[in-house]
Amino acid sequence: MTSSRQGPPSVLVAGGAGFVGSHLVEALLEEVSEVMVVDSFDTGSPRNLASAIDDPRLALERASISDPLPPAVTGRRFDRIYHLASPASPVHYARLPLETLKVNSLGTMHLLELARRDDARLLLASTSEVYGDPLVHPQPETYWGNVNPNGPRSCYDEGKRFSESVTMTYVREHGLDARIARIFNTYGPRSDPNDGRMIPNFCVQALRGQDITVYGDGQQTRSCCYVTDLVAGLVALMETPDLSGEVVNLGNPEEQTVLEIARRTADLAGSGSSIVHRPLPTDDPARRRPDIDKAQRLLGWSPTTSFEAGISATLEYFRTLSEVQSEDSARVAVGASPSG
């Protein structure tokens, strides 16, 4: 990583105590001298940063970027800004719909203004949910999407679509160097066992020997990317020169049915769990697979972790969590979307 200013590069990671954010922070600390994390802890947790929390190069500030940025942030200058601050699972954004809209609108604008002030490069973590229930398959970056603007998922889907719009407006109007990553289904250690997403649900239920819940007939498809592969893509998108204004899909193009993912997860867990079916949630996408030709061409990036290796590492993480081992702990949410 290089900086246009003298001295070590300084990086801000908004949402850096979350699942993906904490893995990104670990990767950045191998390359840079100074990382600041700002996180509201609405969905993230300091425990996700346990491996780095005592590193003197890491600063952690509890704050919401939906509010005016605190002096601890504005009092420093940054070369790189990663915007990962948003609830990202159906359970979390259903619980925090207004917060989700605010962090993707006001929060994005606050970080864009900071980047403009510092002449910093910014990466926005967007989502495959901007494609909605797609009518084009696989989904290329040129596809505009099929999104319900006022449905129960719209706080996230439309929040991210706005965050992309305002980011591109800053690129055009202010010459800001900003890039947008559209992130597809991602899984791995530090995902929340109770956030309602598909793979955490399947792992926790398999390890408990509970029935594994599949929504609908299970023939809807997902493409699942291991978290360290995603992080490598994020860093490549941030650091590759001359990509201002580019929108790039990051995900694993290996497409599987939800039913197949459930069965493979149970097999890798050594579980005898049965599969039960529940009604499909509103606006749940029928198919989801990224076209990653652009990431391969511009970044030289492709995921390398096999599904078996990634699920095995994720299961091992969940085995260490007491709330997964306890039948009396908070249960995986019934009715949560399997799309996350």
DOVOLUM-768397 format. One record per residue: residue number from 1; x, y, z of N, C-alpha, C in turn. Coordinates in steps of 0.02 Angstrom, whole numbers, plus 50000, padded with zeros to 5 digits. Example, Ala and Ser with C-alpha at 12.3 -4.5 7.8 and 13.67 -1.06 7.14 Angstrom:
seq  n_x  n_y  n_z  ca_x  ca_y  ca_z  c_x  c_y  c_z
1  50660  49716  50390  50615  49775  50390  50660  49835  50390
2  50642  49888  50354  50684  49947  50357  50645  50002  50394
This chain:
seq  n_x  n_y  n_z  ca_x  ca_y  ca_z  c_x  c_y  c_z
1  50042  49940  50000  50000  50000  50000  50044  50062  50000
2  50029  50109  49956  50067  50170  49952  50022  50229  49967
3  50053  50284  49988  50016  50344  50006  50044  50403  49967
4  50000  50450  49949  50022  50510  49915  50054  50559  49963
5  50045  50549  50029  50075  50593  50079  50134  50558  50111
6  50177  50599  50142  50235  50572  50176  50214  50535  50239
7  50253  50484  50258  50239  50446  50318  50198  50385  50304
8  50185  50345  50356  50148  50282  50347  50076  50294  50327
9  50048  50251  50285  49978  50260  50265  49932  50250  50324
10  49878  50288  50326  49829  50284  50380  49763  50261  50350
11  49732  50211  50381  49672  50180  50353  49616  50184  50404
12  49556  50204  50381  49496  50202  50422  49452  50145  50397
13  49429  50104  50443  49382  50050  50426  49318  50062  50466
14  49266  50087  50433  49201  50095  50465  49165  50027  50463
15  49143  50004  50522  49115  49938  50528  49169  49885  50537
16  49226  49905  50562  49283  49859  50567  49278  49808  50623
17  49227  49813  50666  49218  49762  50718  49166  49710  50697
18  49143  49713  50635  49095  49665  50610  49130  49602  50584
19  49090  49557  50557  49115  49493  50532  49168  49504  50478
20  49150  49535  50422  49198  49547  50369  49250  49598  50390
21  49227  49651  50423  49272  49705  50441  49330  49683  50484
22  49318  49638  50531  49372  49617  50575  49425  49577  50537
23  49404  49536  50489  49452  49501  50447  49492  49550  50404
24  49459  49602  50379  49493  49653  50340  49545  49689  50383
25  49527  49707  50444  49575  49741  50489  49637  49698  50500
26  49627  49633  50512  49685  49588  50521  49730  49589  50459
27  49700  49587  50400  49739  49587  50339  49776  49653  50330
28  49743  49709  50346  49774  49774  50338  49833  49783  50386
29  49827  49757  50446  49881  49764  50495  49944  49726  50475
30  49939  49682  50427  49998  49649  50400  50034  49692  50349
31  50000  49746  50326  50028  49786  50272  50040  49859  50290
32  50003  49886  50337  50006  49958  50350  50026  49971  50422
33  50039  50034  50437  50064  50051  50504  50010  50078  50550
34  49951  50095  50524  49901  50127  50566  49831  50113  50539
35  49788  50085  50581  49719  50071  50563  49674  50097  50618
36  49624  50136  50600  49572  50157  50647  49507  50123  50628
37  49475  50094  50677  49409  50063  50669  49358  50108  50703
38  49304  50125  50668  49247  50157  50698  49188  50112  50689
39  49153  50096  50744  49099  50048  50742  49049  50065  50797
40  48985  50060  50782  48933  50073  50832  48922  50014  50878
41  48945  49955  50858  48933  49891  50893  48860  49872  50893
42  48820  49900  50848  48750  49879  50842  48747  49806  50820
43  48792  49787  50775  48795  49717  50752  48865  49688  50758
44  48916  49729  50761  48984  49706  50770  49000  49698  50845
45  49060  49675  50859  49080  49664  50929  49155  49671  50936
46  49179  49701  50991  49251  49705  51002  49285  49637  51004
47  49247  49585  51022  49279  49519  51025  49302  49495  50957
48  49272  49522  50904  49294  49504  50837  49365  49528  50822
49  49387  49579  50861  49454  49607  50852  49502  49583  50905
50  49485  49529  50940  49525  49506  50996  49598  49493  50977
51  49610  49468  50917  49678  49452  50897  49721  49514  50885
52  49689  49571  50876  49726  49632  50860  49716  49688  50910
53  49673  49678  50960  49652  49733  51003  49710  49765  51041
54  49763  49726  51056  49820  49753  51093  49874  49780  51048
55  49863  49779  50983  49913  49804  50936  49913  49881  50940
56  49970  49912  50954  49971  49985  50960  49956  50021  50895
57  49957  49986  50839  49941  50018  50775  49866  50022  50763
58  49826  49991  50807  49753  49990  50799  49721  50037  50848
59  49678  50081  50823  49636  50124  50865  49564  50105  50854
60  49525  50101  50908  49455  50081  50905  49412  50135  50935
61  49364  50160  50896  49320  50213  50919  49248  50190  50913
62  49211  50191  50968  49141  50173  50966  49100  50234  50947
63  49070  50231  50888  49029  50287  50863  48990  50263  50803
64  48934  50297  50790  48895  50283  50730  48913  50335  50677
65  48929  50312  50617  48945  50360  50564  48882  50394  50538
66  48823  50373  50561  48761  50409  50544  48759  50477  50578
67  48794  50483  50635  48800  50546  50671  48861  50583  50644
68  48867  50648  50659  48929  50683  50640  48989  50645  50667
69  49041  50638  50627  49098  50599  50647  49132  50629  50708
70  49154  50589  50755  49182  50615  50817  49252  50643  50806
71  49276  50685  50853  49343  50715  50845  49399  50664  50839
72  49391  50605  50870  49442  50553  50863  49452  50534  50790
73  49400  50540  50750  49404  50525  50678  49424  50587  50639
74  49388  50642  50649  49401  50702  50610  49468  50734  50627
75  49495  50718  50685  49560  50745  50705  49619  50711  50673
76  49607  50661  50632  49660  50626  50597  49650  50632  50522
77  49702  50615  50485  49697  50615  50413  49707  50544  50388
78  49671  50526  50336  49672  50458  50311  49690  50456  50237
79  49725  50402  50219  49741  50389  50149  49689  50343  50116
80  49660  50298  50156  49613  50249  50132  49553  50246  50181
81  49493  50241  50153  49433  50234  50194  49392  50176  50166
82  49381  50126  50208  49338  50069  50191  49271  50079  50226
83  49217  50078  50188  49150  50087  50217  49114  50020  50217
84  49117  49986  50275  49082  49923  50285  49028  49929  50338
85  49010  49991  50356  48966  50002  50413  48893  49998  50392
86  48862  49940  50404  48790  49932  50393  48770  49864  50421
87  48711  49860  50453  48683  49793  50464  48679  49757  50397
88  48694  49692  50397  48698  49658  50332  48660  49592  50331
89  48628  49573  50386  48589  49511  50385  48515  49528  50392
90  48471  49485  50365  48399  49500  50369  48375  49511  50441
91  48400  49471  50488  48378  49481  50558  48399  49550  50583
92  48460  49570  50568  48485  49634  50594  48451  49693  50561
93  48443  49692  50495  48413  49752  50466  48337  49753  50475
94  48306  49695  50489  48236  49696  50509  48228  49726  50578
95  48277  49715  50621  48276  49744  50689  48295  49817  50689
96  48337  49837  50641  48364  49905  50639  48352  49938  50571
97  48289  49942  50549  48278  49967  50480  48297  50040  50471
98  48279  50083  50519  48296  50154  50511  48371  50164  50517
99  48403  50128  50563  48475  50133  50570  48510  50111  50505
100  48482  50059  50473  48511  50035  50410  48506  50088  50356
101  48448  50120  50351  48440  50174  50302  48487  50232  50317
102  48493  50250  50380  48535  50307  50398  48609  50295  50384
103  48633  50236  50402  48705  50223  50393  48723  50219  50319
104  48676  50198  50278  48690  50195  50206  48677  50260  50170
105  48645  50308  50203  48634  50374  50172  48678  50426  50207
106  48657  50447  50267  48697  50497  50304  48767  50472  50317
107  48773  50409  50339  48839  50383  50355  48885  50383  50294
108  48858  50363  50237  48899  50363  50176  48921  50433  50159
109  48876  50481  50165  48894  50550  50149  48946  50578  50196
110  48942  50559  50260  48993  50582  50308  49062  50555  50288
111  49066  50492  50268  49131  50464  50249  49155  50493  50182
112  49109  50506  50136  49128  50537  50073  49157  50607  50084
113  49127  50644  50129  49153  50711  50145  49222  50706  50177
114  49232  50657  50220  49297  50647  50251  49349  50629  50198
115  49330  50585  50152  49376  50567  50098  49392  50627  50054
116  49342  50668  50042  49353  50728  50001  49401  50776  50037
117  49391  50785  50102  49435  50828  50141  49507  50805  50139
118  49517  50739  50146  49584  50711  50152  49615  50691  50085
119  49576  50699  50031  49598  50673  49966  49615  50599  49973
120  49572  50563  50008  49583  50492  50022  49545  50450  49969
121  49567  50389  49961  49533  50341  49919  49481  50304  49961
122  49420  50294  49935  49366  50263  49973  49341  50201  49936
123  49328  50149  49975  49295  50089  49948  49229  50079  49985
124  49176  50076  49946  49109  50063  49973  49093  49989  49967
125  49077  49958  50023  49054  49889  50023  48979  49888  50009
126  48961  49877  49947  48891  49869  49929  48874  49794  49930
127  48822  49774  49896  48796  49707  49904  48763  49681  49841
128  48761  49616  49834  48723  49586  49779  48649  49598  49786
129  48626  49620  49845  48555  49634  49854  48532  49692  49811
130  48578  49733  49784  48556  49786  49739  48527  49757  49675
131  48541  49693  49660  48511  49660  49602  48441  49634  49617
132  48421  49632  49681  48355  49608  49699  48346  49535  49681
133  48285  49518  49659  48270  49451  49633  48285  49454  49558
134  48345  49434  49538  48369  49453  49471  48333  49419  49414
135  48324  49456  49360  48296  49430  49298  48352  49413  49248
136  48414  49427  49267  48472  49412  49226  48517  49367  49267
137  48544  49314  49236  48584  49265  49274  48641  49239  49230
138  48703  49237  49257  48725  49266  49321  48723  49342  49317
139  48735  49375  49373  48726  49447  49376  48791  49483  49360
140  48793  49521  49305  48850  49564  49290  48840  49633  49321
141  48893  49671  49325  48889  49738  49355  48844  49784  49313
142  48834  49769  49250  48792  49811  49207  48718  49801  49218
143  48698  49749  49256  48627  49736  49268  48601  49785  49321
144  48543  49817  49307  48517  49868  49351  48474  49841  49408
145  48454  49779  49404  48420  49748  49461  48344  49748  49456
146  48314  49710  49502  48241  49700  49506  48223  49701  49580
147  48218  49762  49607  48211  49772  49680  48143  49801  49697
148  48112  49774  49749  48050  49802  49776  48069  49862  49820
149  48050  49923  49801  48074  49981  49838  48039  49994  49904
150  47985  49958  49918  47950  49970  49982  47933  49905  50018
151  47967  49851  50003  47956  49788  50037  47996  49784  50102
152  47990  49728  50138  48023  49722  50203  48099  49722  50199
153  48127  49707  50141  48200  49708  50133  48226  49774  50106
154  48181  49820  50091  48201  49880  50053  48247  49926  50093
155  48244  49924  50160  48288  49967  50198  48361  49952  50183
156  48376  49888  50170  48444  49868  50153  48456  49874  50078
157  48412  49845  50038  48422  49845  49966  48426  49916  49938
158  48377  49957  49956  48376  50025  49930  48426  50070  49966
159  48440  50054  50030  48493  50091  50064  48559  50084  50029
160  48575  50023  50007  48638  50012  49972  48636  50043  49902
161  48579  50041  49870  48574  50072  49804  48585  50148  49810
162  48559  50179  49864  48572  50250  49874  48646  50262  49887
163  48676  50219  49928  48747  50229  49945  48790  50225  49882
164  48772  50181  49835  48808  50179  49772  48797  50244  49732
165  48735  50268  49731  48719  50328  49693  48757  50388  49718
166  48757  50398  49784  48791  50457  49811  48866  50451  49803
167  48893  50390  49808  48965  50381  49797  48984  50400  49726
168  48945  50377  49677  48961  50393  49608  48951  50468  49593
169  48905  50500  49630  48896  50572  49621  48958  50609  49645
170  48988  50587  49700  49050  50618  49724  49107  50606  49675
171  49108  50548  49643  49160  50535  49593  49152  50585  49535
172  49091  50594  49512  49080  50638  49454  49086  50711  49471
173  49058  50731  49529  49055  50802  49545  49119  50828  49578
174  49153  50785  49616  49212  50809  49654  49277  50774  49635
175  49274  50728  49586  49335  50694  49566  49362  50648  49620
176  49319  50626  49665  49341  50581  49719  49361  50514  49690
177  49414  50484  49717  49435  50417  49698  49398  50367  49742
178  49344  50340  49715  49303  50292  49753  49288  50232  49709
179  49284  50173  49742  49269  50111  49708  49213  50076  49745
180  49174  50035  49710  49116  50002  49741  49123  49926  49731
181  49121  49890  49787  49121  49817  49786  49050  49792  49798
182  49024  49752  49752  48959  49719  49764  48974  49649  49791
183  48961  49640  49855  48980  49580  49890  48923  49528  49888
184  48940  49468  49866  48892  49413  49866  48900  49372  49930
185  48857  49323  49940  48854  49285  50002  48924  49266  50026
186  48938  49286  50088  49004  49275  50118  48995  49239  50185
187  49040  49194  50200  49034  49156  50262  49104  49144  50291
188  49106  49122  50354  49170  49106  50384  49169  49118  50459
189  49224  49108  50493  49229  49121  50565  49211  49194  50581
190  49182  49203  50639  49158  49266  50667  49091  49288  50641
191  49061  49249  50596  48991  49265  50580  48949  49251  50641
192  48894  49288  50647  48851  49285  50707  48807  49223  50704
193  48809  49180  50755  48768  49120  50753  48693  49133  50756
194  48674  49193  50775  48603  49209  50783  48578  49263  50734
195  48615  49274  50680  48594  49329  50636  48547  49308  50580
196  48530  49243  50577  48480  49221  50530  48505  49206  50461
197  48570  49214  50448  48595  49199  50381  48602  49124  50371
198  48603  49106  50307  48597  49035  50288  48651  48992  50319
199  48715  49006  50306  48767  48960  50329  48775  48960  50404
200  48773  49017  50439  48772  49012  50512  48713  48970  50538
201  48654  48979  50510  48596  48938  50529  48612  48863  50521
202  48636  48845  50462  48648  48775  50448  48702  48746  50494
203  48756  48784  50505  48810  48760  50547  48787  48750  50619
204  48753  48800  50646  48730  48795  50716  48681  48738  50724
205  48633  48733  50680  48583  48680  50686  48614  48611  50679
206  48662  48604  50633  48696  48539  50624  48736  48521  50686
207  48771  48569  50714  48813  48555  50773  48770  48538  50834
208  48710  48567  50838  48665  48552  50894  48625  48488  50882
209  48629  48461  50822  48588  48403  50806  48515  48420  50797
210  48500  48484  50784  48432  48506  50773  48413  48495  50699
211  48348  48498  50686  48326  48499  50616  48356  48560  50582
212  48377  48551  50519  48405  48607  50481  48348  48638  50441
213  48339  48703  50450  48283  48739  50420  48301  48764  50351
214  48263  48743  50301  48270  48767  50233  48205  48802  50215
215  48209  48863  50188  48150  48902  50171  48131  48889  50099
216  48066  48879  50087  48042  48860  50022  48061  48788  50007
217  48065  48771  49942  48081  48702  49924  48156  48689  49923
218  48197  48741  49934  48269  48734  49936  48302  48734  49868
219  48263  48744  49815  48292  48744  49748  48318  48813  49727
220  48306  48864  49769  48337  48929  49756  48413  48920  49764
221  48451  48961  49728  48524  48951  49726  48561  49009  49760
222  48620  48992  49785  48666  49041  49813  48737  49023  49793
223  48780  49072  49794  48851  49063  49779  48890  49092  49838
224  48927  49050  49873  48954  49066  49939  49030  49075  49936
225  49054  49132  49961  49125  49150  49958  49153  49151  50029
226  49211  49119  50038  49243  49119  50104  49273  49187  50119
227  49270  49207  50182  49283  49276  50201  49354  49300  50184
228  49405  49257  50190  49472  49281  50175  49481  49293  50100
229  49445  49254  50058  49446  49268  49987  49415  49336  49972
230  49359  49350  50004  49326  49415  49995  49372  49471  50015
231  49404  49465  50073  49449  49518  50097  49505  49531  50048
232  49533  49478  50019  49585  49487  49969  49558  49527  49909
233  49495  49515  49891  49465  49553  49837  49454  49626  49855
234  49433  49639  49916  49423  49708  49938  49488  49747  49936
235  49542  49717  49962  49606  49752  49962  49631  49763  49891
236  49622  49712  49848  49643  49720  49778  49604  49776  49744
237  49539  49781  49757  49499  49834  49727  49521  49902  49753
238  49537  49907  49817  49560  49970  49845  49628  49990  49816
239  49673  49943  49809  49743  49961  49794  49761  49960  49720
240  49718  49933  49677  49734  49934  49606  49727  50005  49579
241  49777  50031  49545  49773  50101  49521  49719  50111  49468
242  49698  50173  49462  49656  50196  49405  49589  50160  49400
243  49557  50147  49457  49491  50114  49456  49437  50158  49487
244  49449  50222  49491  49397  50266  49519  49332  50260  49480
245  49277  50251  49516  49212  50245  49485  49194  50176  49462
246  49238  50127  49472  49223  50059  49451  49180  50023  49502
247  49133  49982  49477  49090  49939  49517  49110  49868  49501
248  49126  49828  49553  49154  49761  49541  49119  49710  49585
249  49093  49657  49555  49066  49601  49593  49122  49563  49627
250  49112  49545  49691  49158  49502  49727  49118  49445  49758
251  49131  49385  49735  49095  49327  49761  49121  49264  49727
252  49097  49208  49750  49118  49144  49721  49065  49121  49671
253  49084  49109  49608  49034  49092  49558  49009  49019  49561
254  49033  48980  49609  49008  48912  49616  48936  48914  49643
255  48888  48898  49600  48817  48904  49618  48791  48837  49643
256  48757  48839  49700  48727  48778  49729  48656  48794  49751
257  48614  48742  49753  48548  48753  49783  48555  48758  49858
258  48508  48792  49889  48508  48797  49962  48503  48728  49994
259  48464  48684  49964  48457  48616  49991  48524  48580  49988
260  48561  48589  49934  48627  48557  49929  48675  48584  49981
261  48674  48650  49991  48717  48680  50042  48701  48653  50111
262  48636  48645  50126  48616  48618  50191  48642  48547  50200
263  48635  48506  50149  48656  48436  50154  48732  48431  50161
264  48768  48471  50122  48841  48468  50126  48867  48492  50193
265  48834  48543  50221  48854  48568  50287  48842  48515  50340
266  48784  48482  50338  48769  48430  50387  48820  48372  50381
267  48838  48354  50320  48886  48300  50310  48954  48318  50339
268  48977  48380  50327  49042  48401  50352  49042  48407  50428
269  48983  48421  50457  48978  48424  50530  48971  48355  50562
270  48963  48304  50521  48951  48237  50548  48885  48233  50584
271  48836  48271  50559  48772  48277  50593  48719  48231  50562
272  48676  48206  50603  48619  48167  50580  48556  48208  50575
273  48563  48275  50573  48505  48319  50571  48462  48306  50510
274  48397  48311  50520  48350  48308  50464  48339  48378  50437
275  48313  48383  50376  48298  48447  50346  48223  48458  50349
276  48202  48517  50373  48132  48536  50375  48123  48598  50333
277  48063  48607  50305  48050  48663  50260  48002  48712  50293
278  48014  48776  50282  47972  48830  50307  47954  48875  50248
279  47901  48916  50255  47882  48960  50199  47938  49008  50180
280  47943  49022  50116  47994  49067  50090  47978  49139  50109
281  48027  49177  50135  48013  49247  50153  47998  49290  50092
282  47966  49347  50104  47948  49394  50051  48010  49421  50016
283  48007  49424  49950  48059  49453  49908  48126  49416  49911
284  48125  49354  49933  48187  49316  49935  48208  49298  49864
285  48271  49312  49843  48291  49299  49774  48291  49225  49757
286  48271  49208  49697  48268  49139  49676  48337  49113  49655
287  48378  49157  49625  48444  49136  49602  48494  49191  49618
288  48554  49170  49634  48606  49220  49650  48674  49190  49632
289  48706  49220  49581  48772  49199  49561  48808  49258  49530
290  48868  49273  49553  48903  49331  49524  48938  49315  49459
291  48937  49361  49414  48982  49361  49357  49045  49398  49380
292  49101  49362  49386  49162  49394  49413  49215  49406  49358
293  49193  49407  49295  49241  49420  49241  49278  49486  49252
294  49242  49536  49276  49273  49602  49285  49326  49600  49340
295  49311  49566  49395  49360  49560  49449  49422  49522  49426
296  49412  49471  49386  49469  49433  49360  49510  49476  49312
297  49477  49516  49272  49512  49556  49222  49548  49616  49254
298  49514  49653  49298  49543  49714  49326  49589  49701  49386
299  49572  49651  49425  49607  49640  49488  49651  49577  49488
300  49640  49534  49439  49674  49469  49441  49650  49428  49500
301  49587  49437  49519  49561  49406  49580  49510  49351  49564
302  49517  49296  49597  49466  49243  49598  49469  49210  49667
303  49413  49185  49692  49415  49149  49756  49453  49083  49748
304  49487  49063  49802  49528  49003  49800  49509  48951  49852
305  49468  48968  49901  49451  48922  49955  49393  48878  49934
306  49402  48813  49940  49348  48766  49922  49292  48771  49974
307  49232  48751  49952  49175  48751  49998  49188  48706  50058
308  49217  48648  50046  49231  48601  50101  49279  48631  50151
309  49332  48663  50127  49381  48693  50173  49350  48751  50212
310  49312  48792  50177  49281  48850  50210  49229  48830  50262
311  49186  48782  50245  49135  48760  50292  49168  48725  50352
312  49220  48686  50340  49254  48652  50395  49283  48703  50444
313  49314  48757  50420  49340  48809  50463  49285  48845  50500
314  49229  48856  50466  49172  48891  50498  49141  48847  50552
315  49133  48783  50539  49107  48737  50589  49153  48735  50650
316  49218  48735  50639  49265  48733  50694  49258  48796  50737
317  49248  48853  50706  49237  48915  50744  49174  48909  50787
318  49119  48886  50756  49057  48882  50794  49060  48831  50851
319  49102  48780  50843  49110  48732  50898  49139  48764  50960
320  49176  48819  50951  49208  48852  51009  49161  48900  51046
321  49103  48914  51018  49058  48963  51047  49011  48930  51096
322  49009  48955  51158  48966  48925  51209  48893  48930  51191
323  48873  48984  51156  48802  48992  51140  48779  48941  51088
324  48826  48915  51049  48809  48863  51002  48803  48796  51038
325  48845  48785  51088  48843  48722  51124  48782  48716  51170
326  48755  48773  51191  48700  48772  51239  48632  48772  51204
327  48591  48723  51221  48523  48720  51194  48479  48776  51221
328  48499  48806  51277  48457  48856  51309  48474  48926  51287
329  48524  48933  51242  48543  48999  51220  48493  49025  51169
330  48505  49088  51147  48461  49118  51096  48459  49074  51035
331  48399  49059  51011  48391  49012  50956  48400  49048  50890
332  48420  49010  50840  48424  49038  50772  48354  49061  50752
333  48350  49120  50723  48285  49151  50711  48245  49112  50660
334  48184  49094  50679  48138  49061  50633  48108  49115  50589
335  48105  49101  50524  48078  49150  50477  48130  49195  50447
336  48195  49186  50467  48246  49227  50437  48259  49206  50366
337  48279  49256  50325  48292  49241  50255  48355  49198  50249
338  48355  49150  50203  48414  49110  50192  48464  49142  50145
339  48453  49204  50125  48493  49232  50071  48558  49262  50094
340  48567  49274  50159  48627  49310  50180  48688  49266  50182
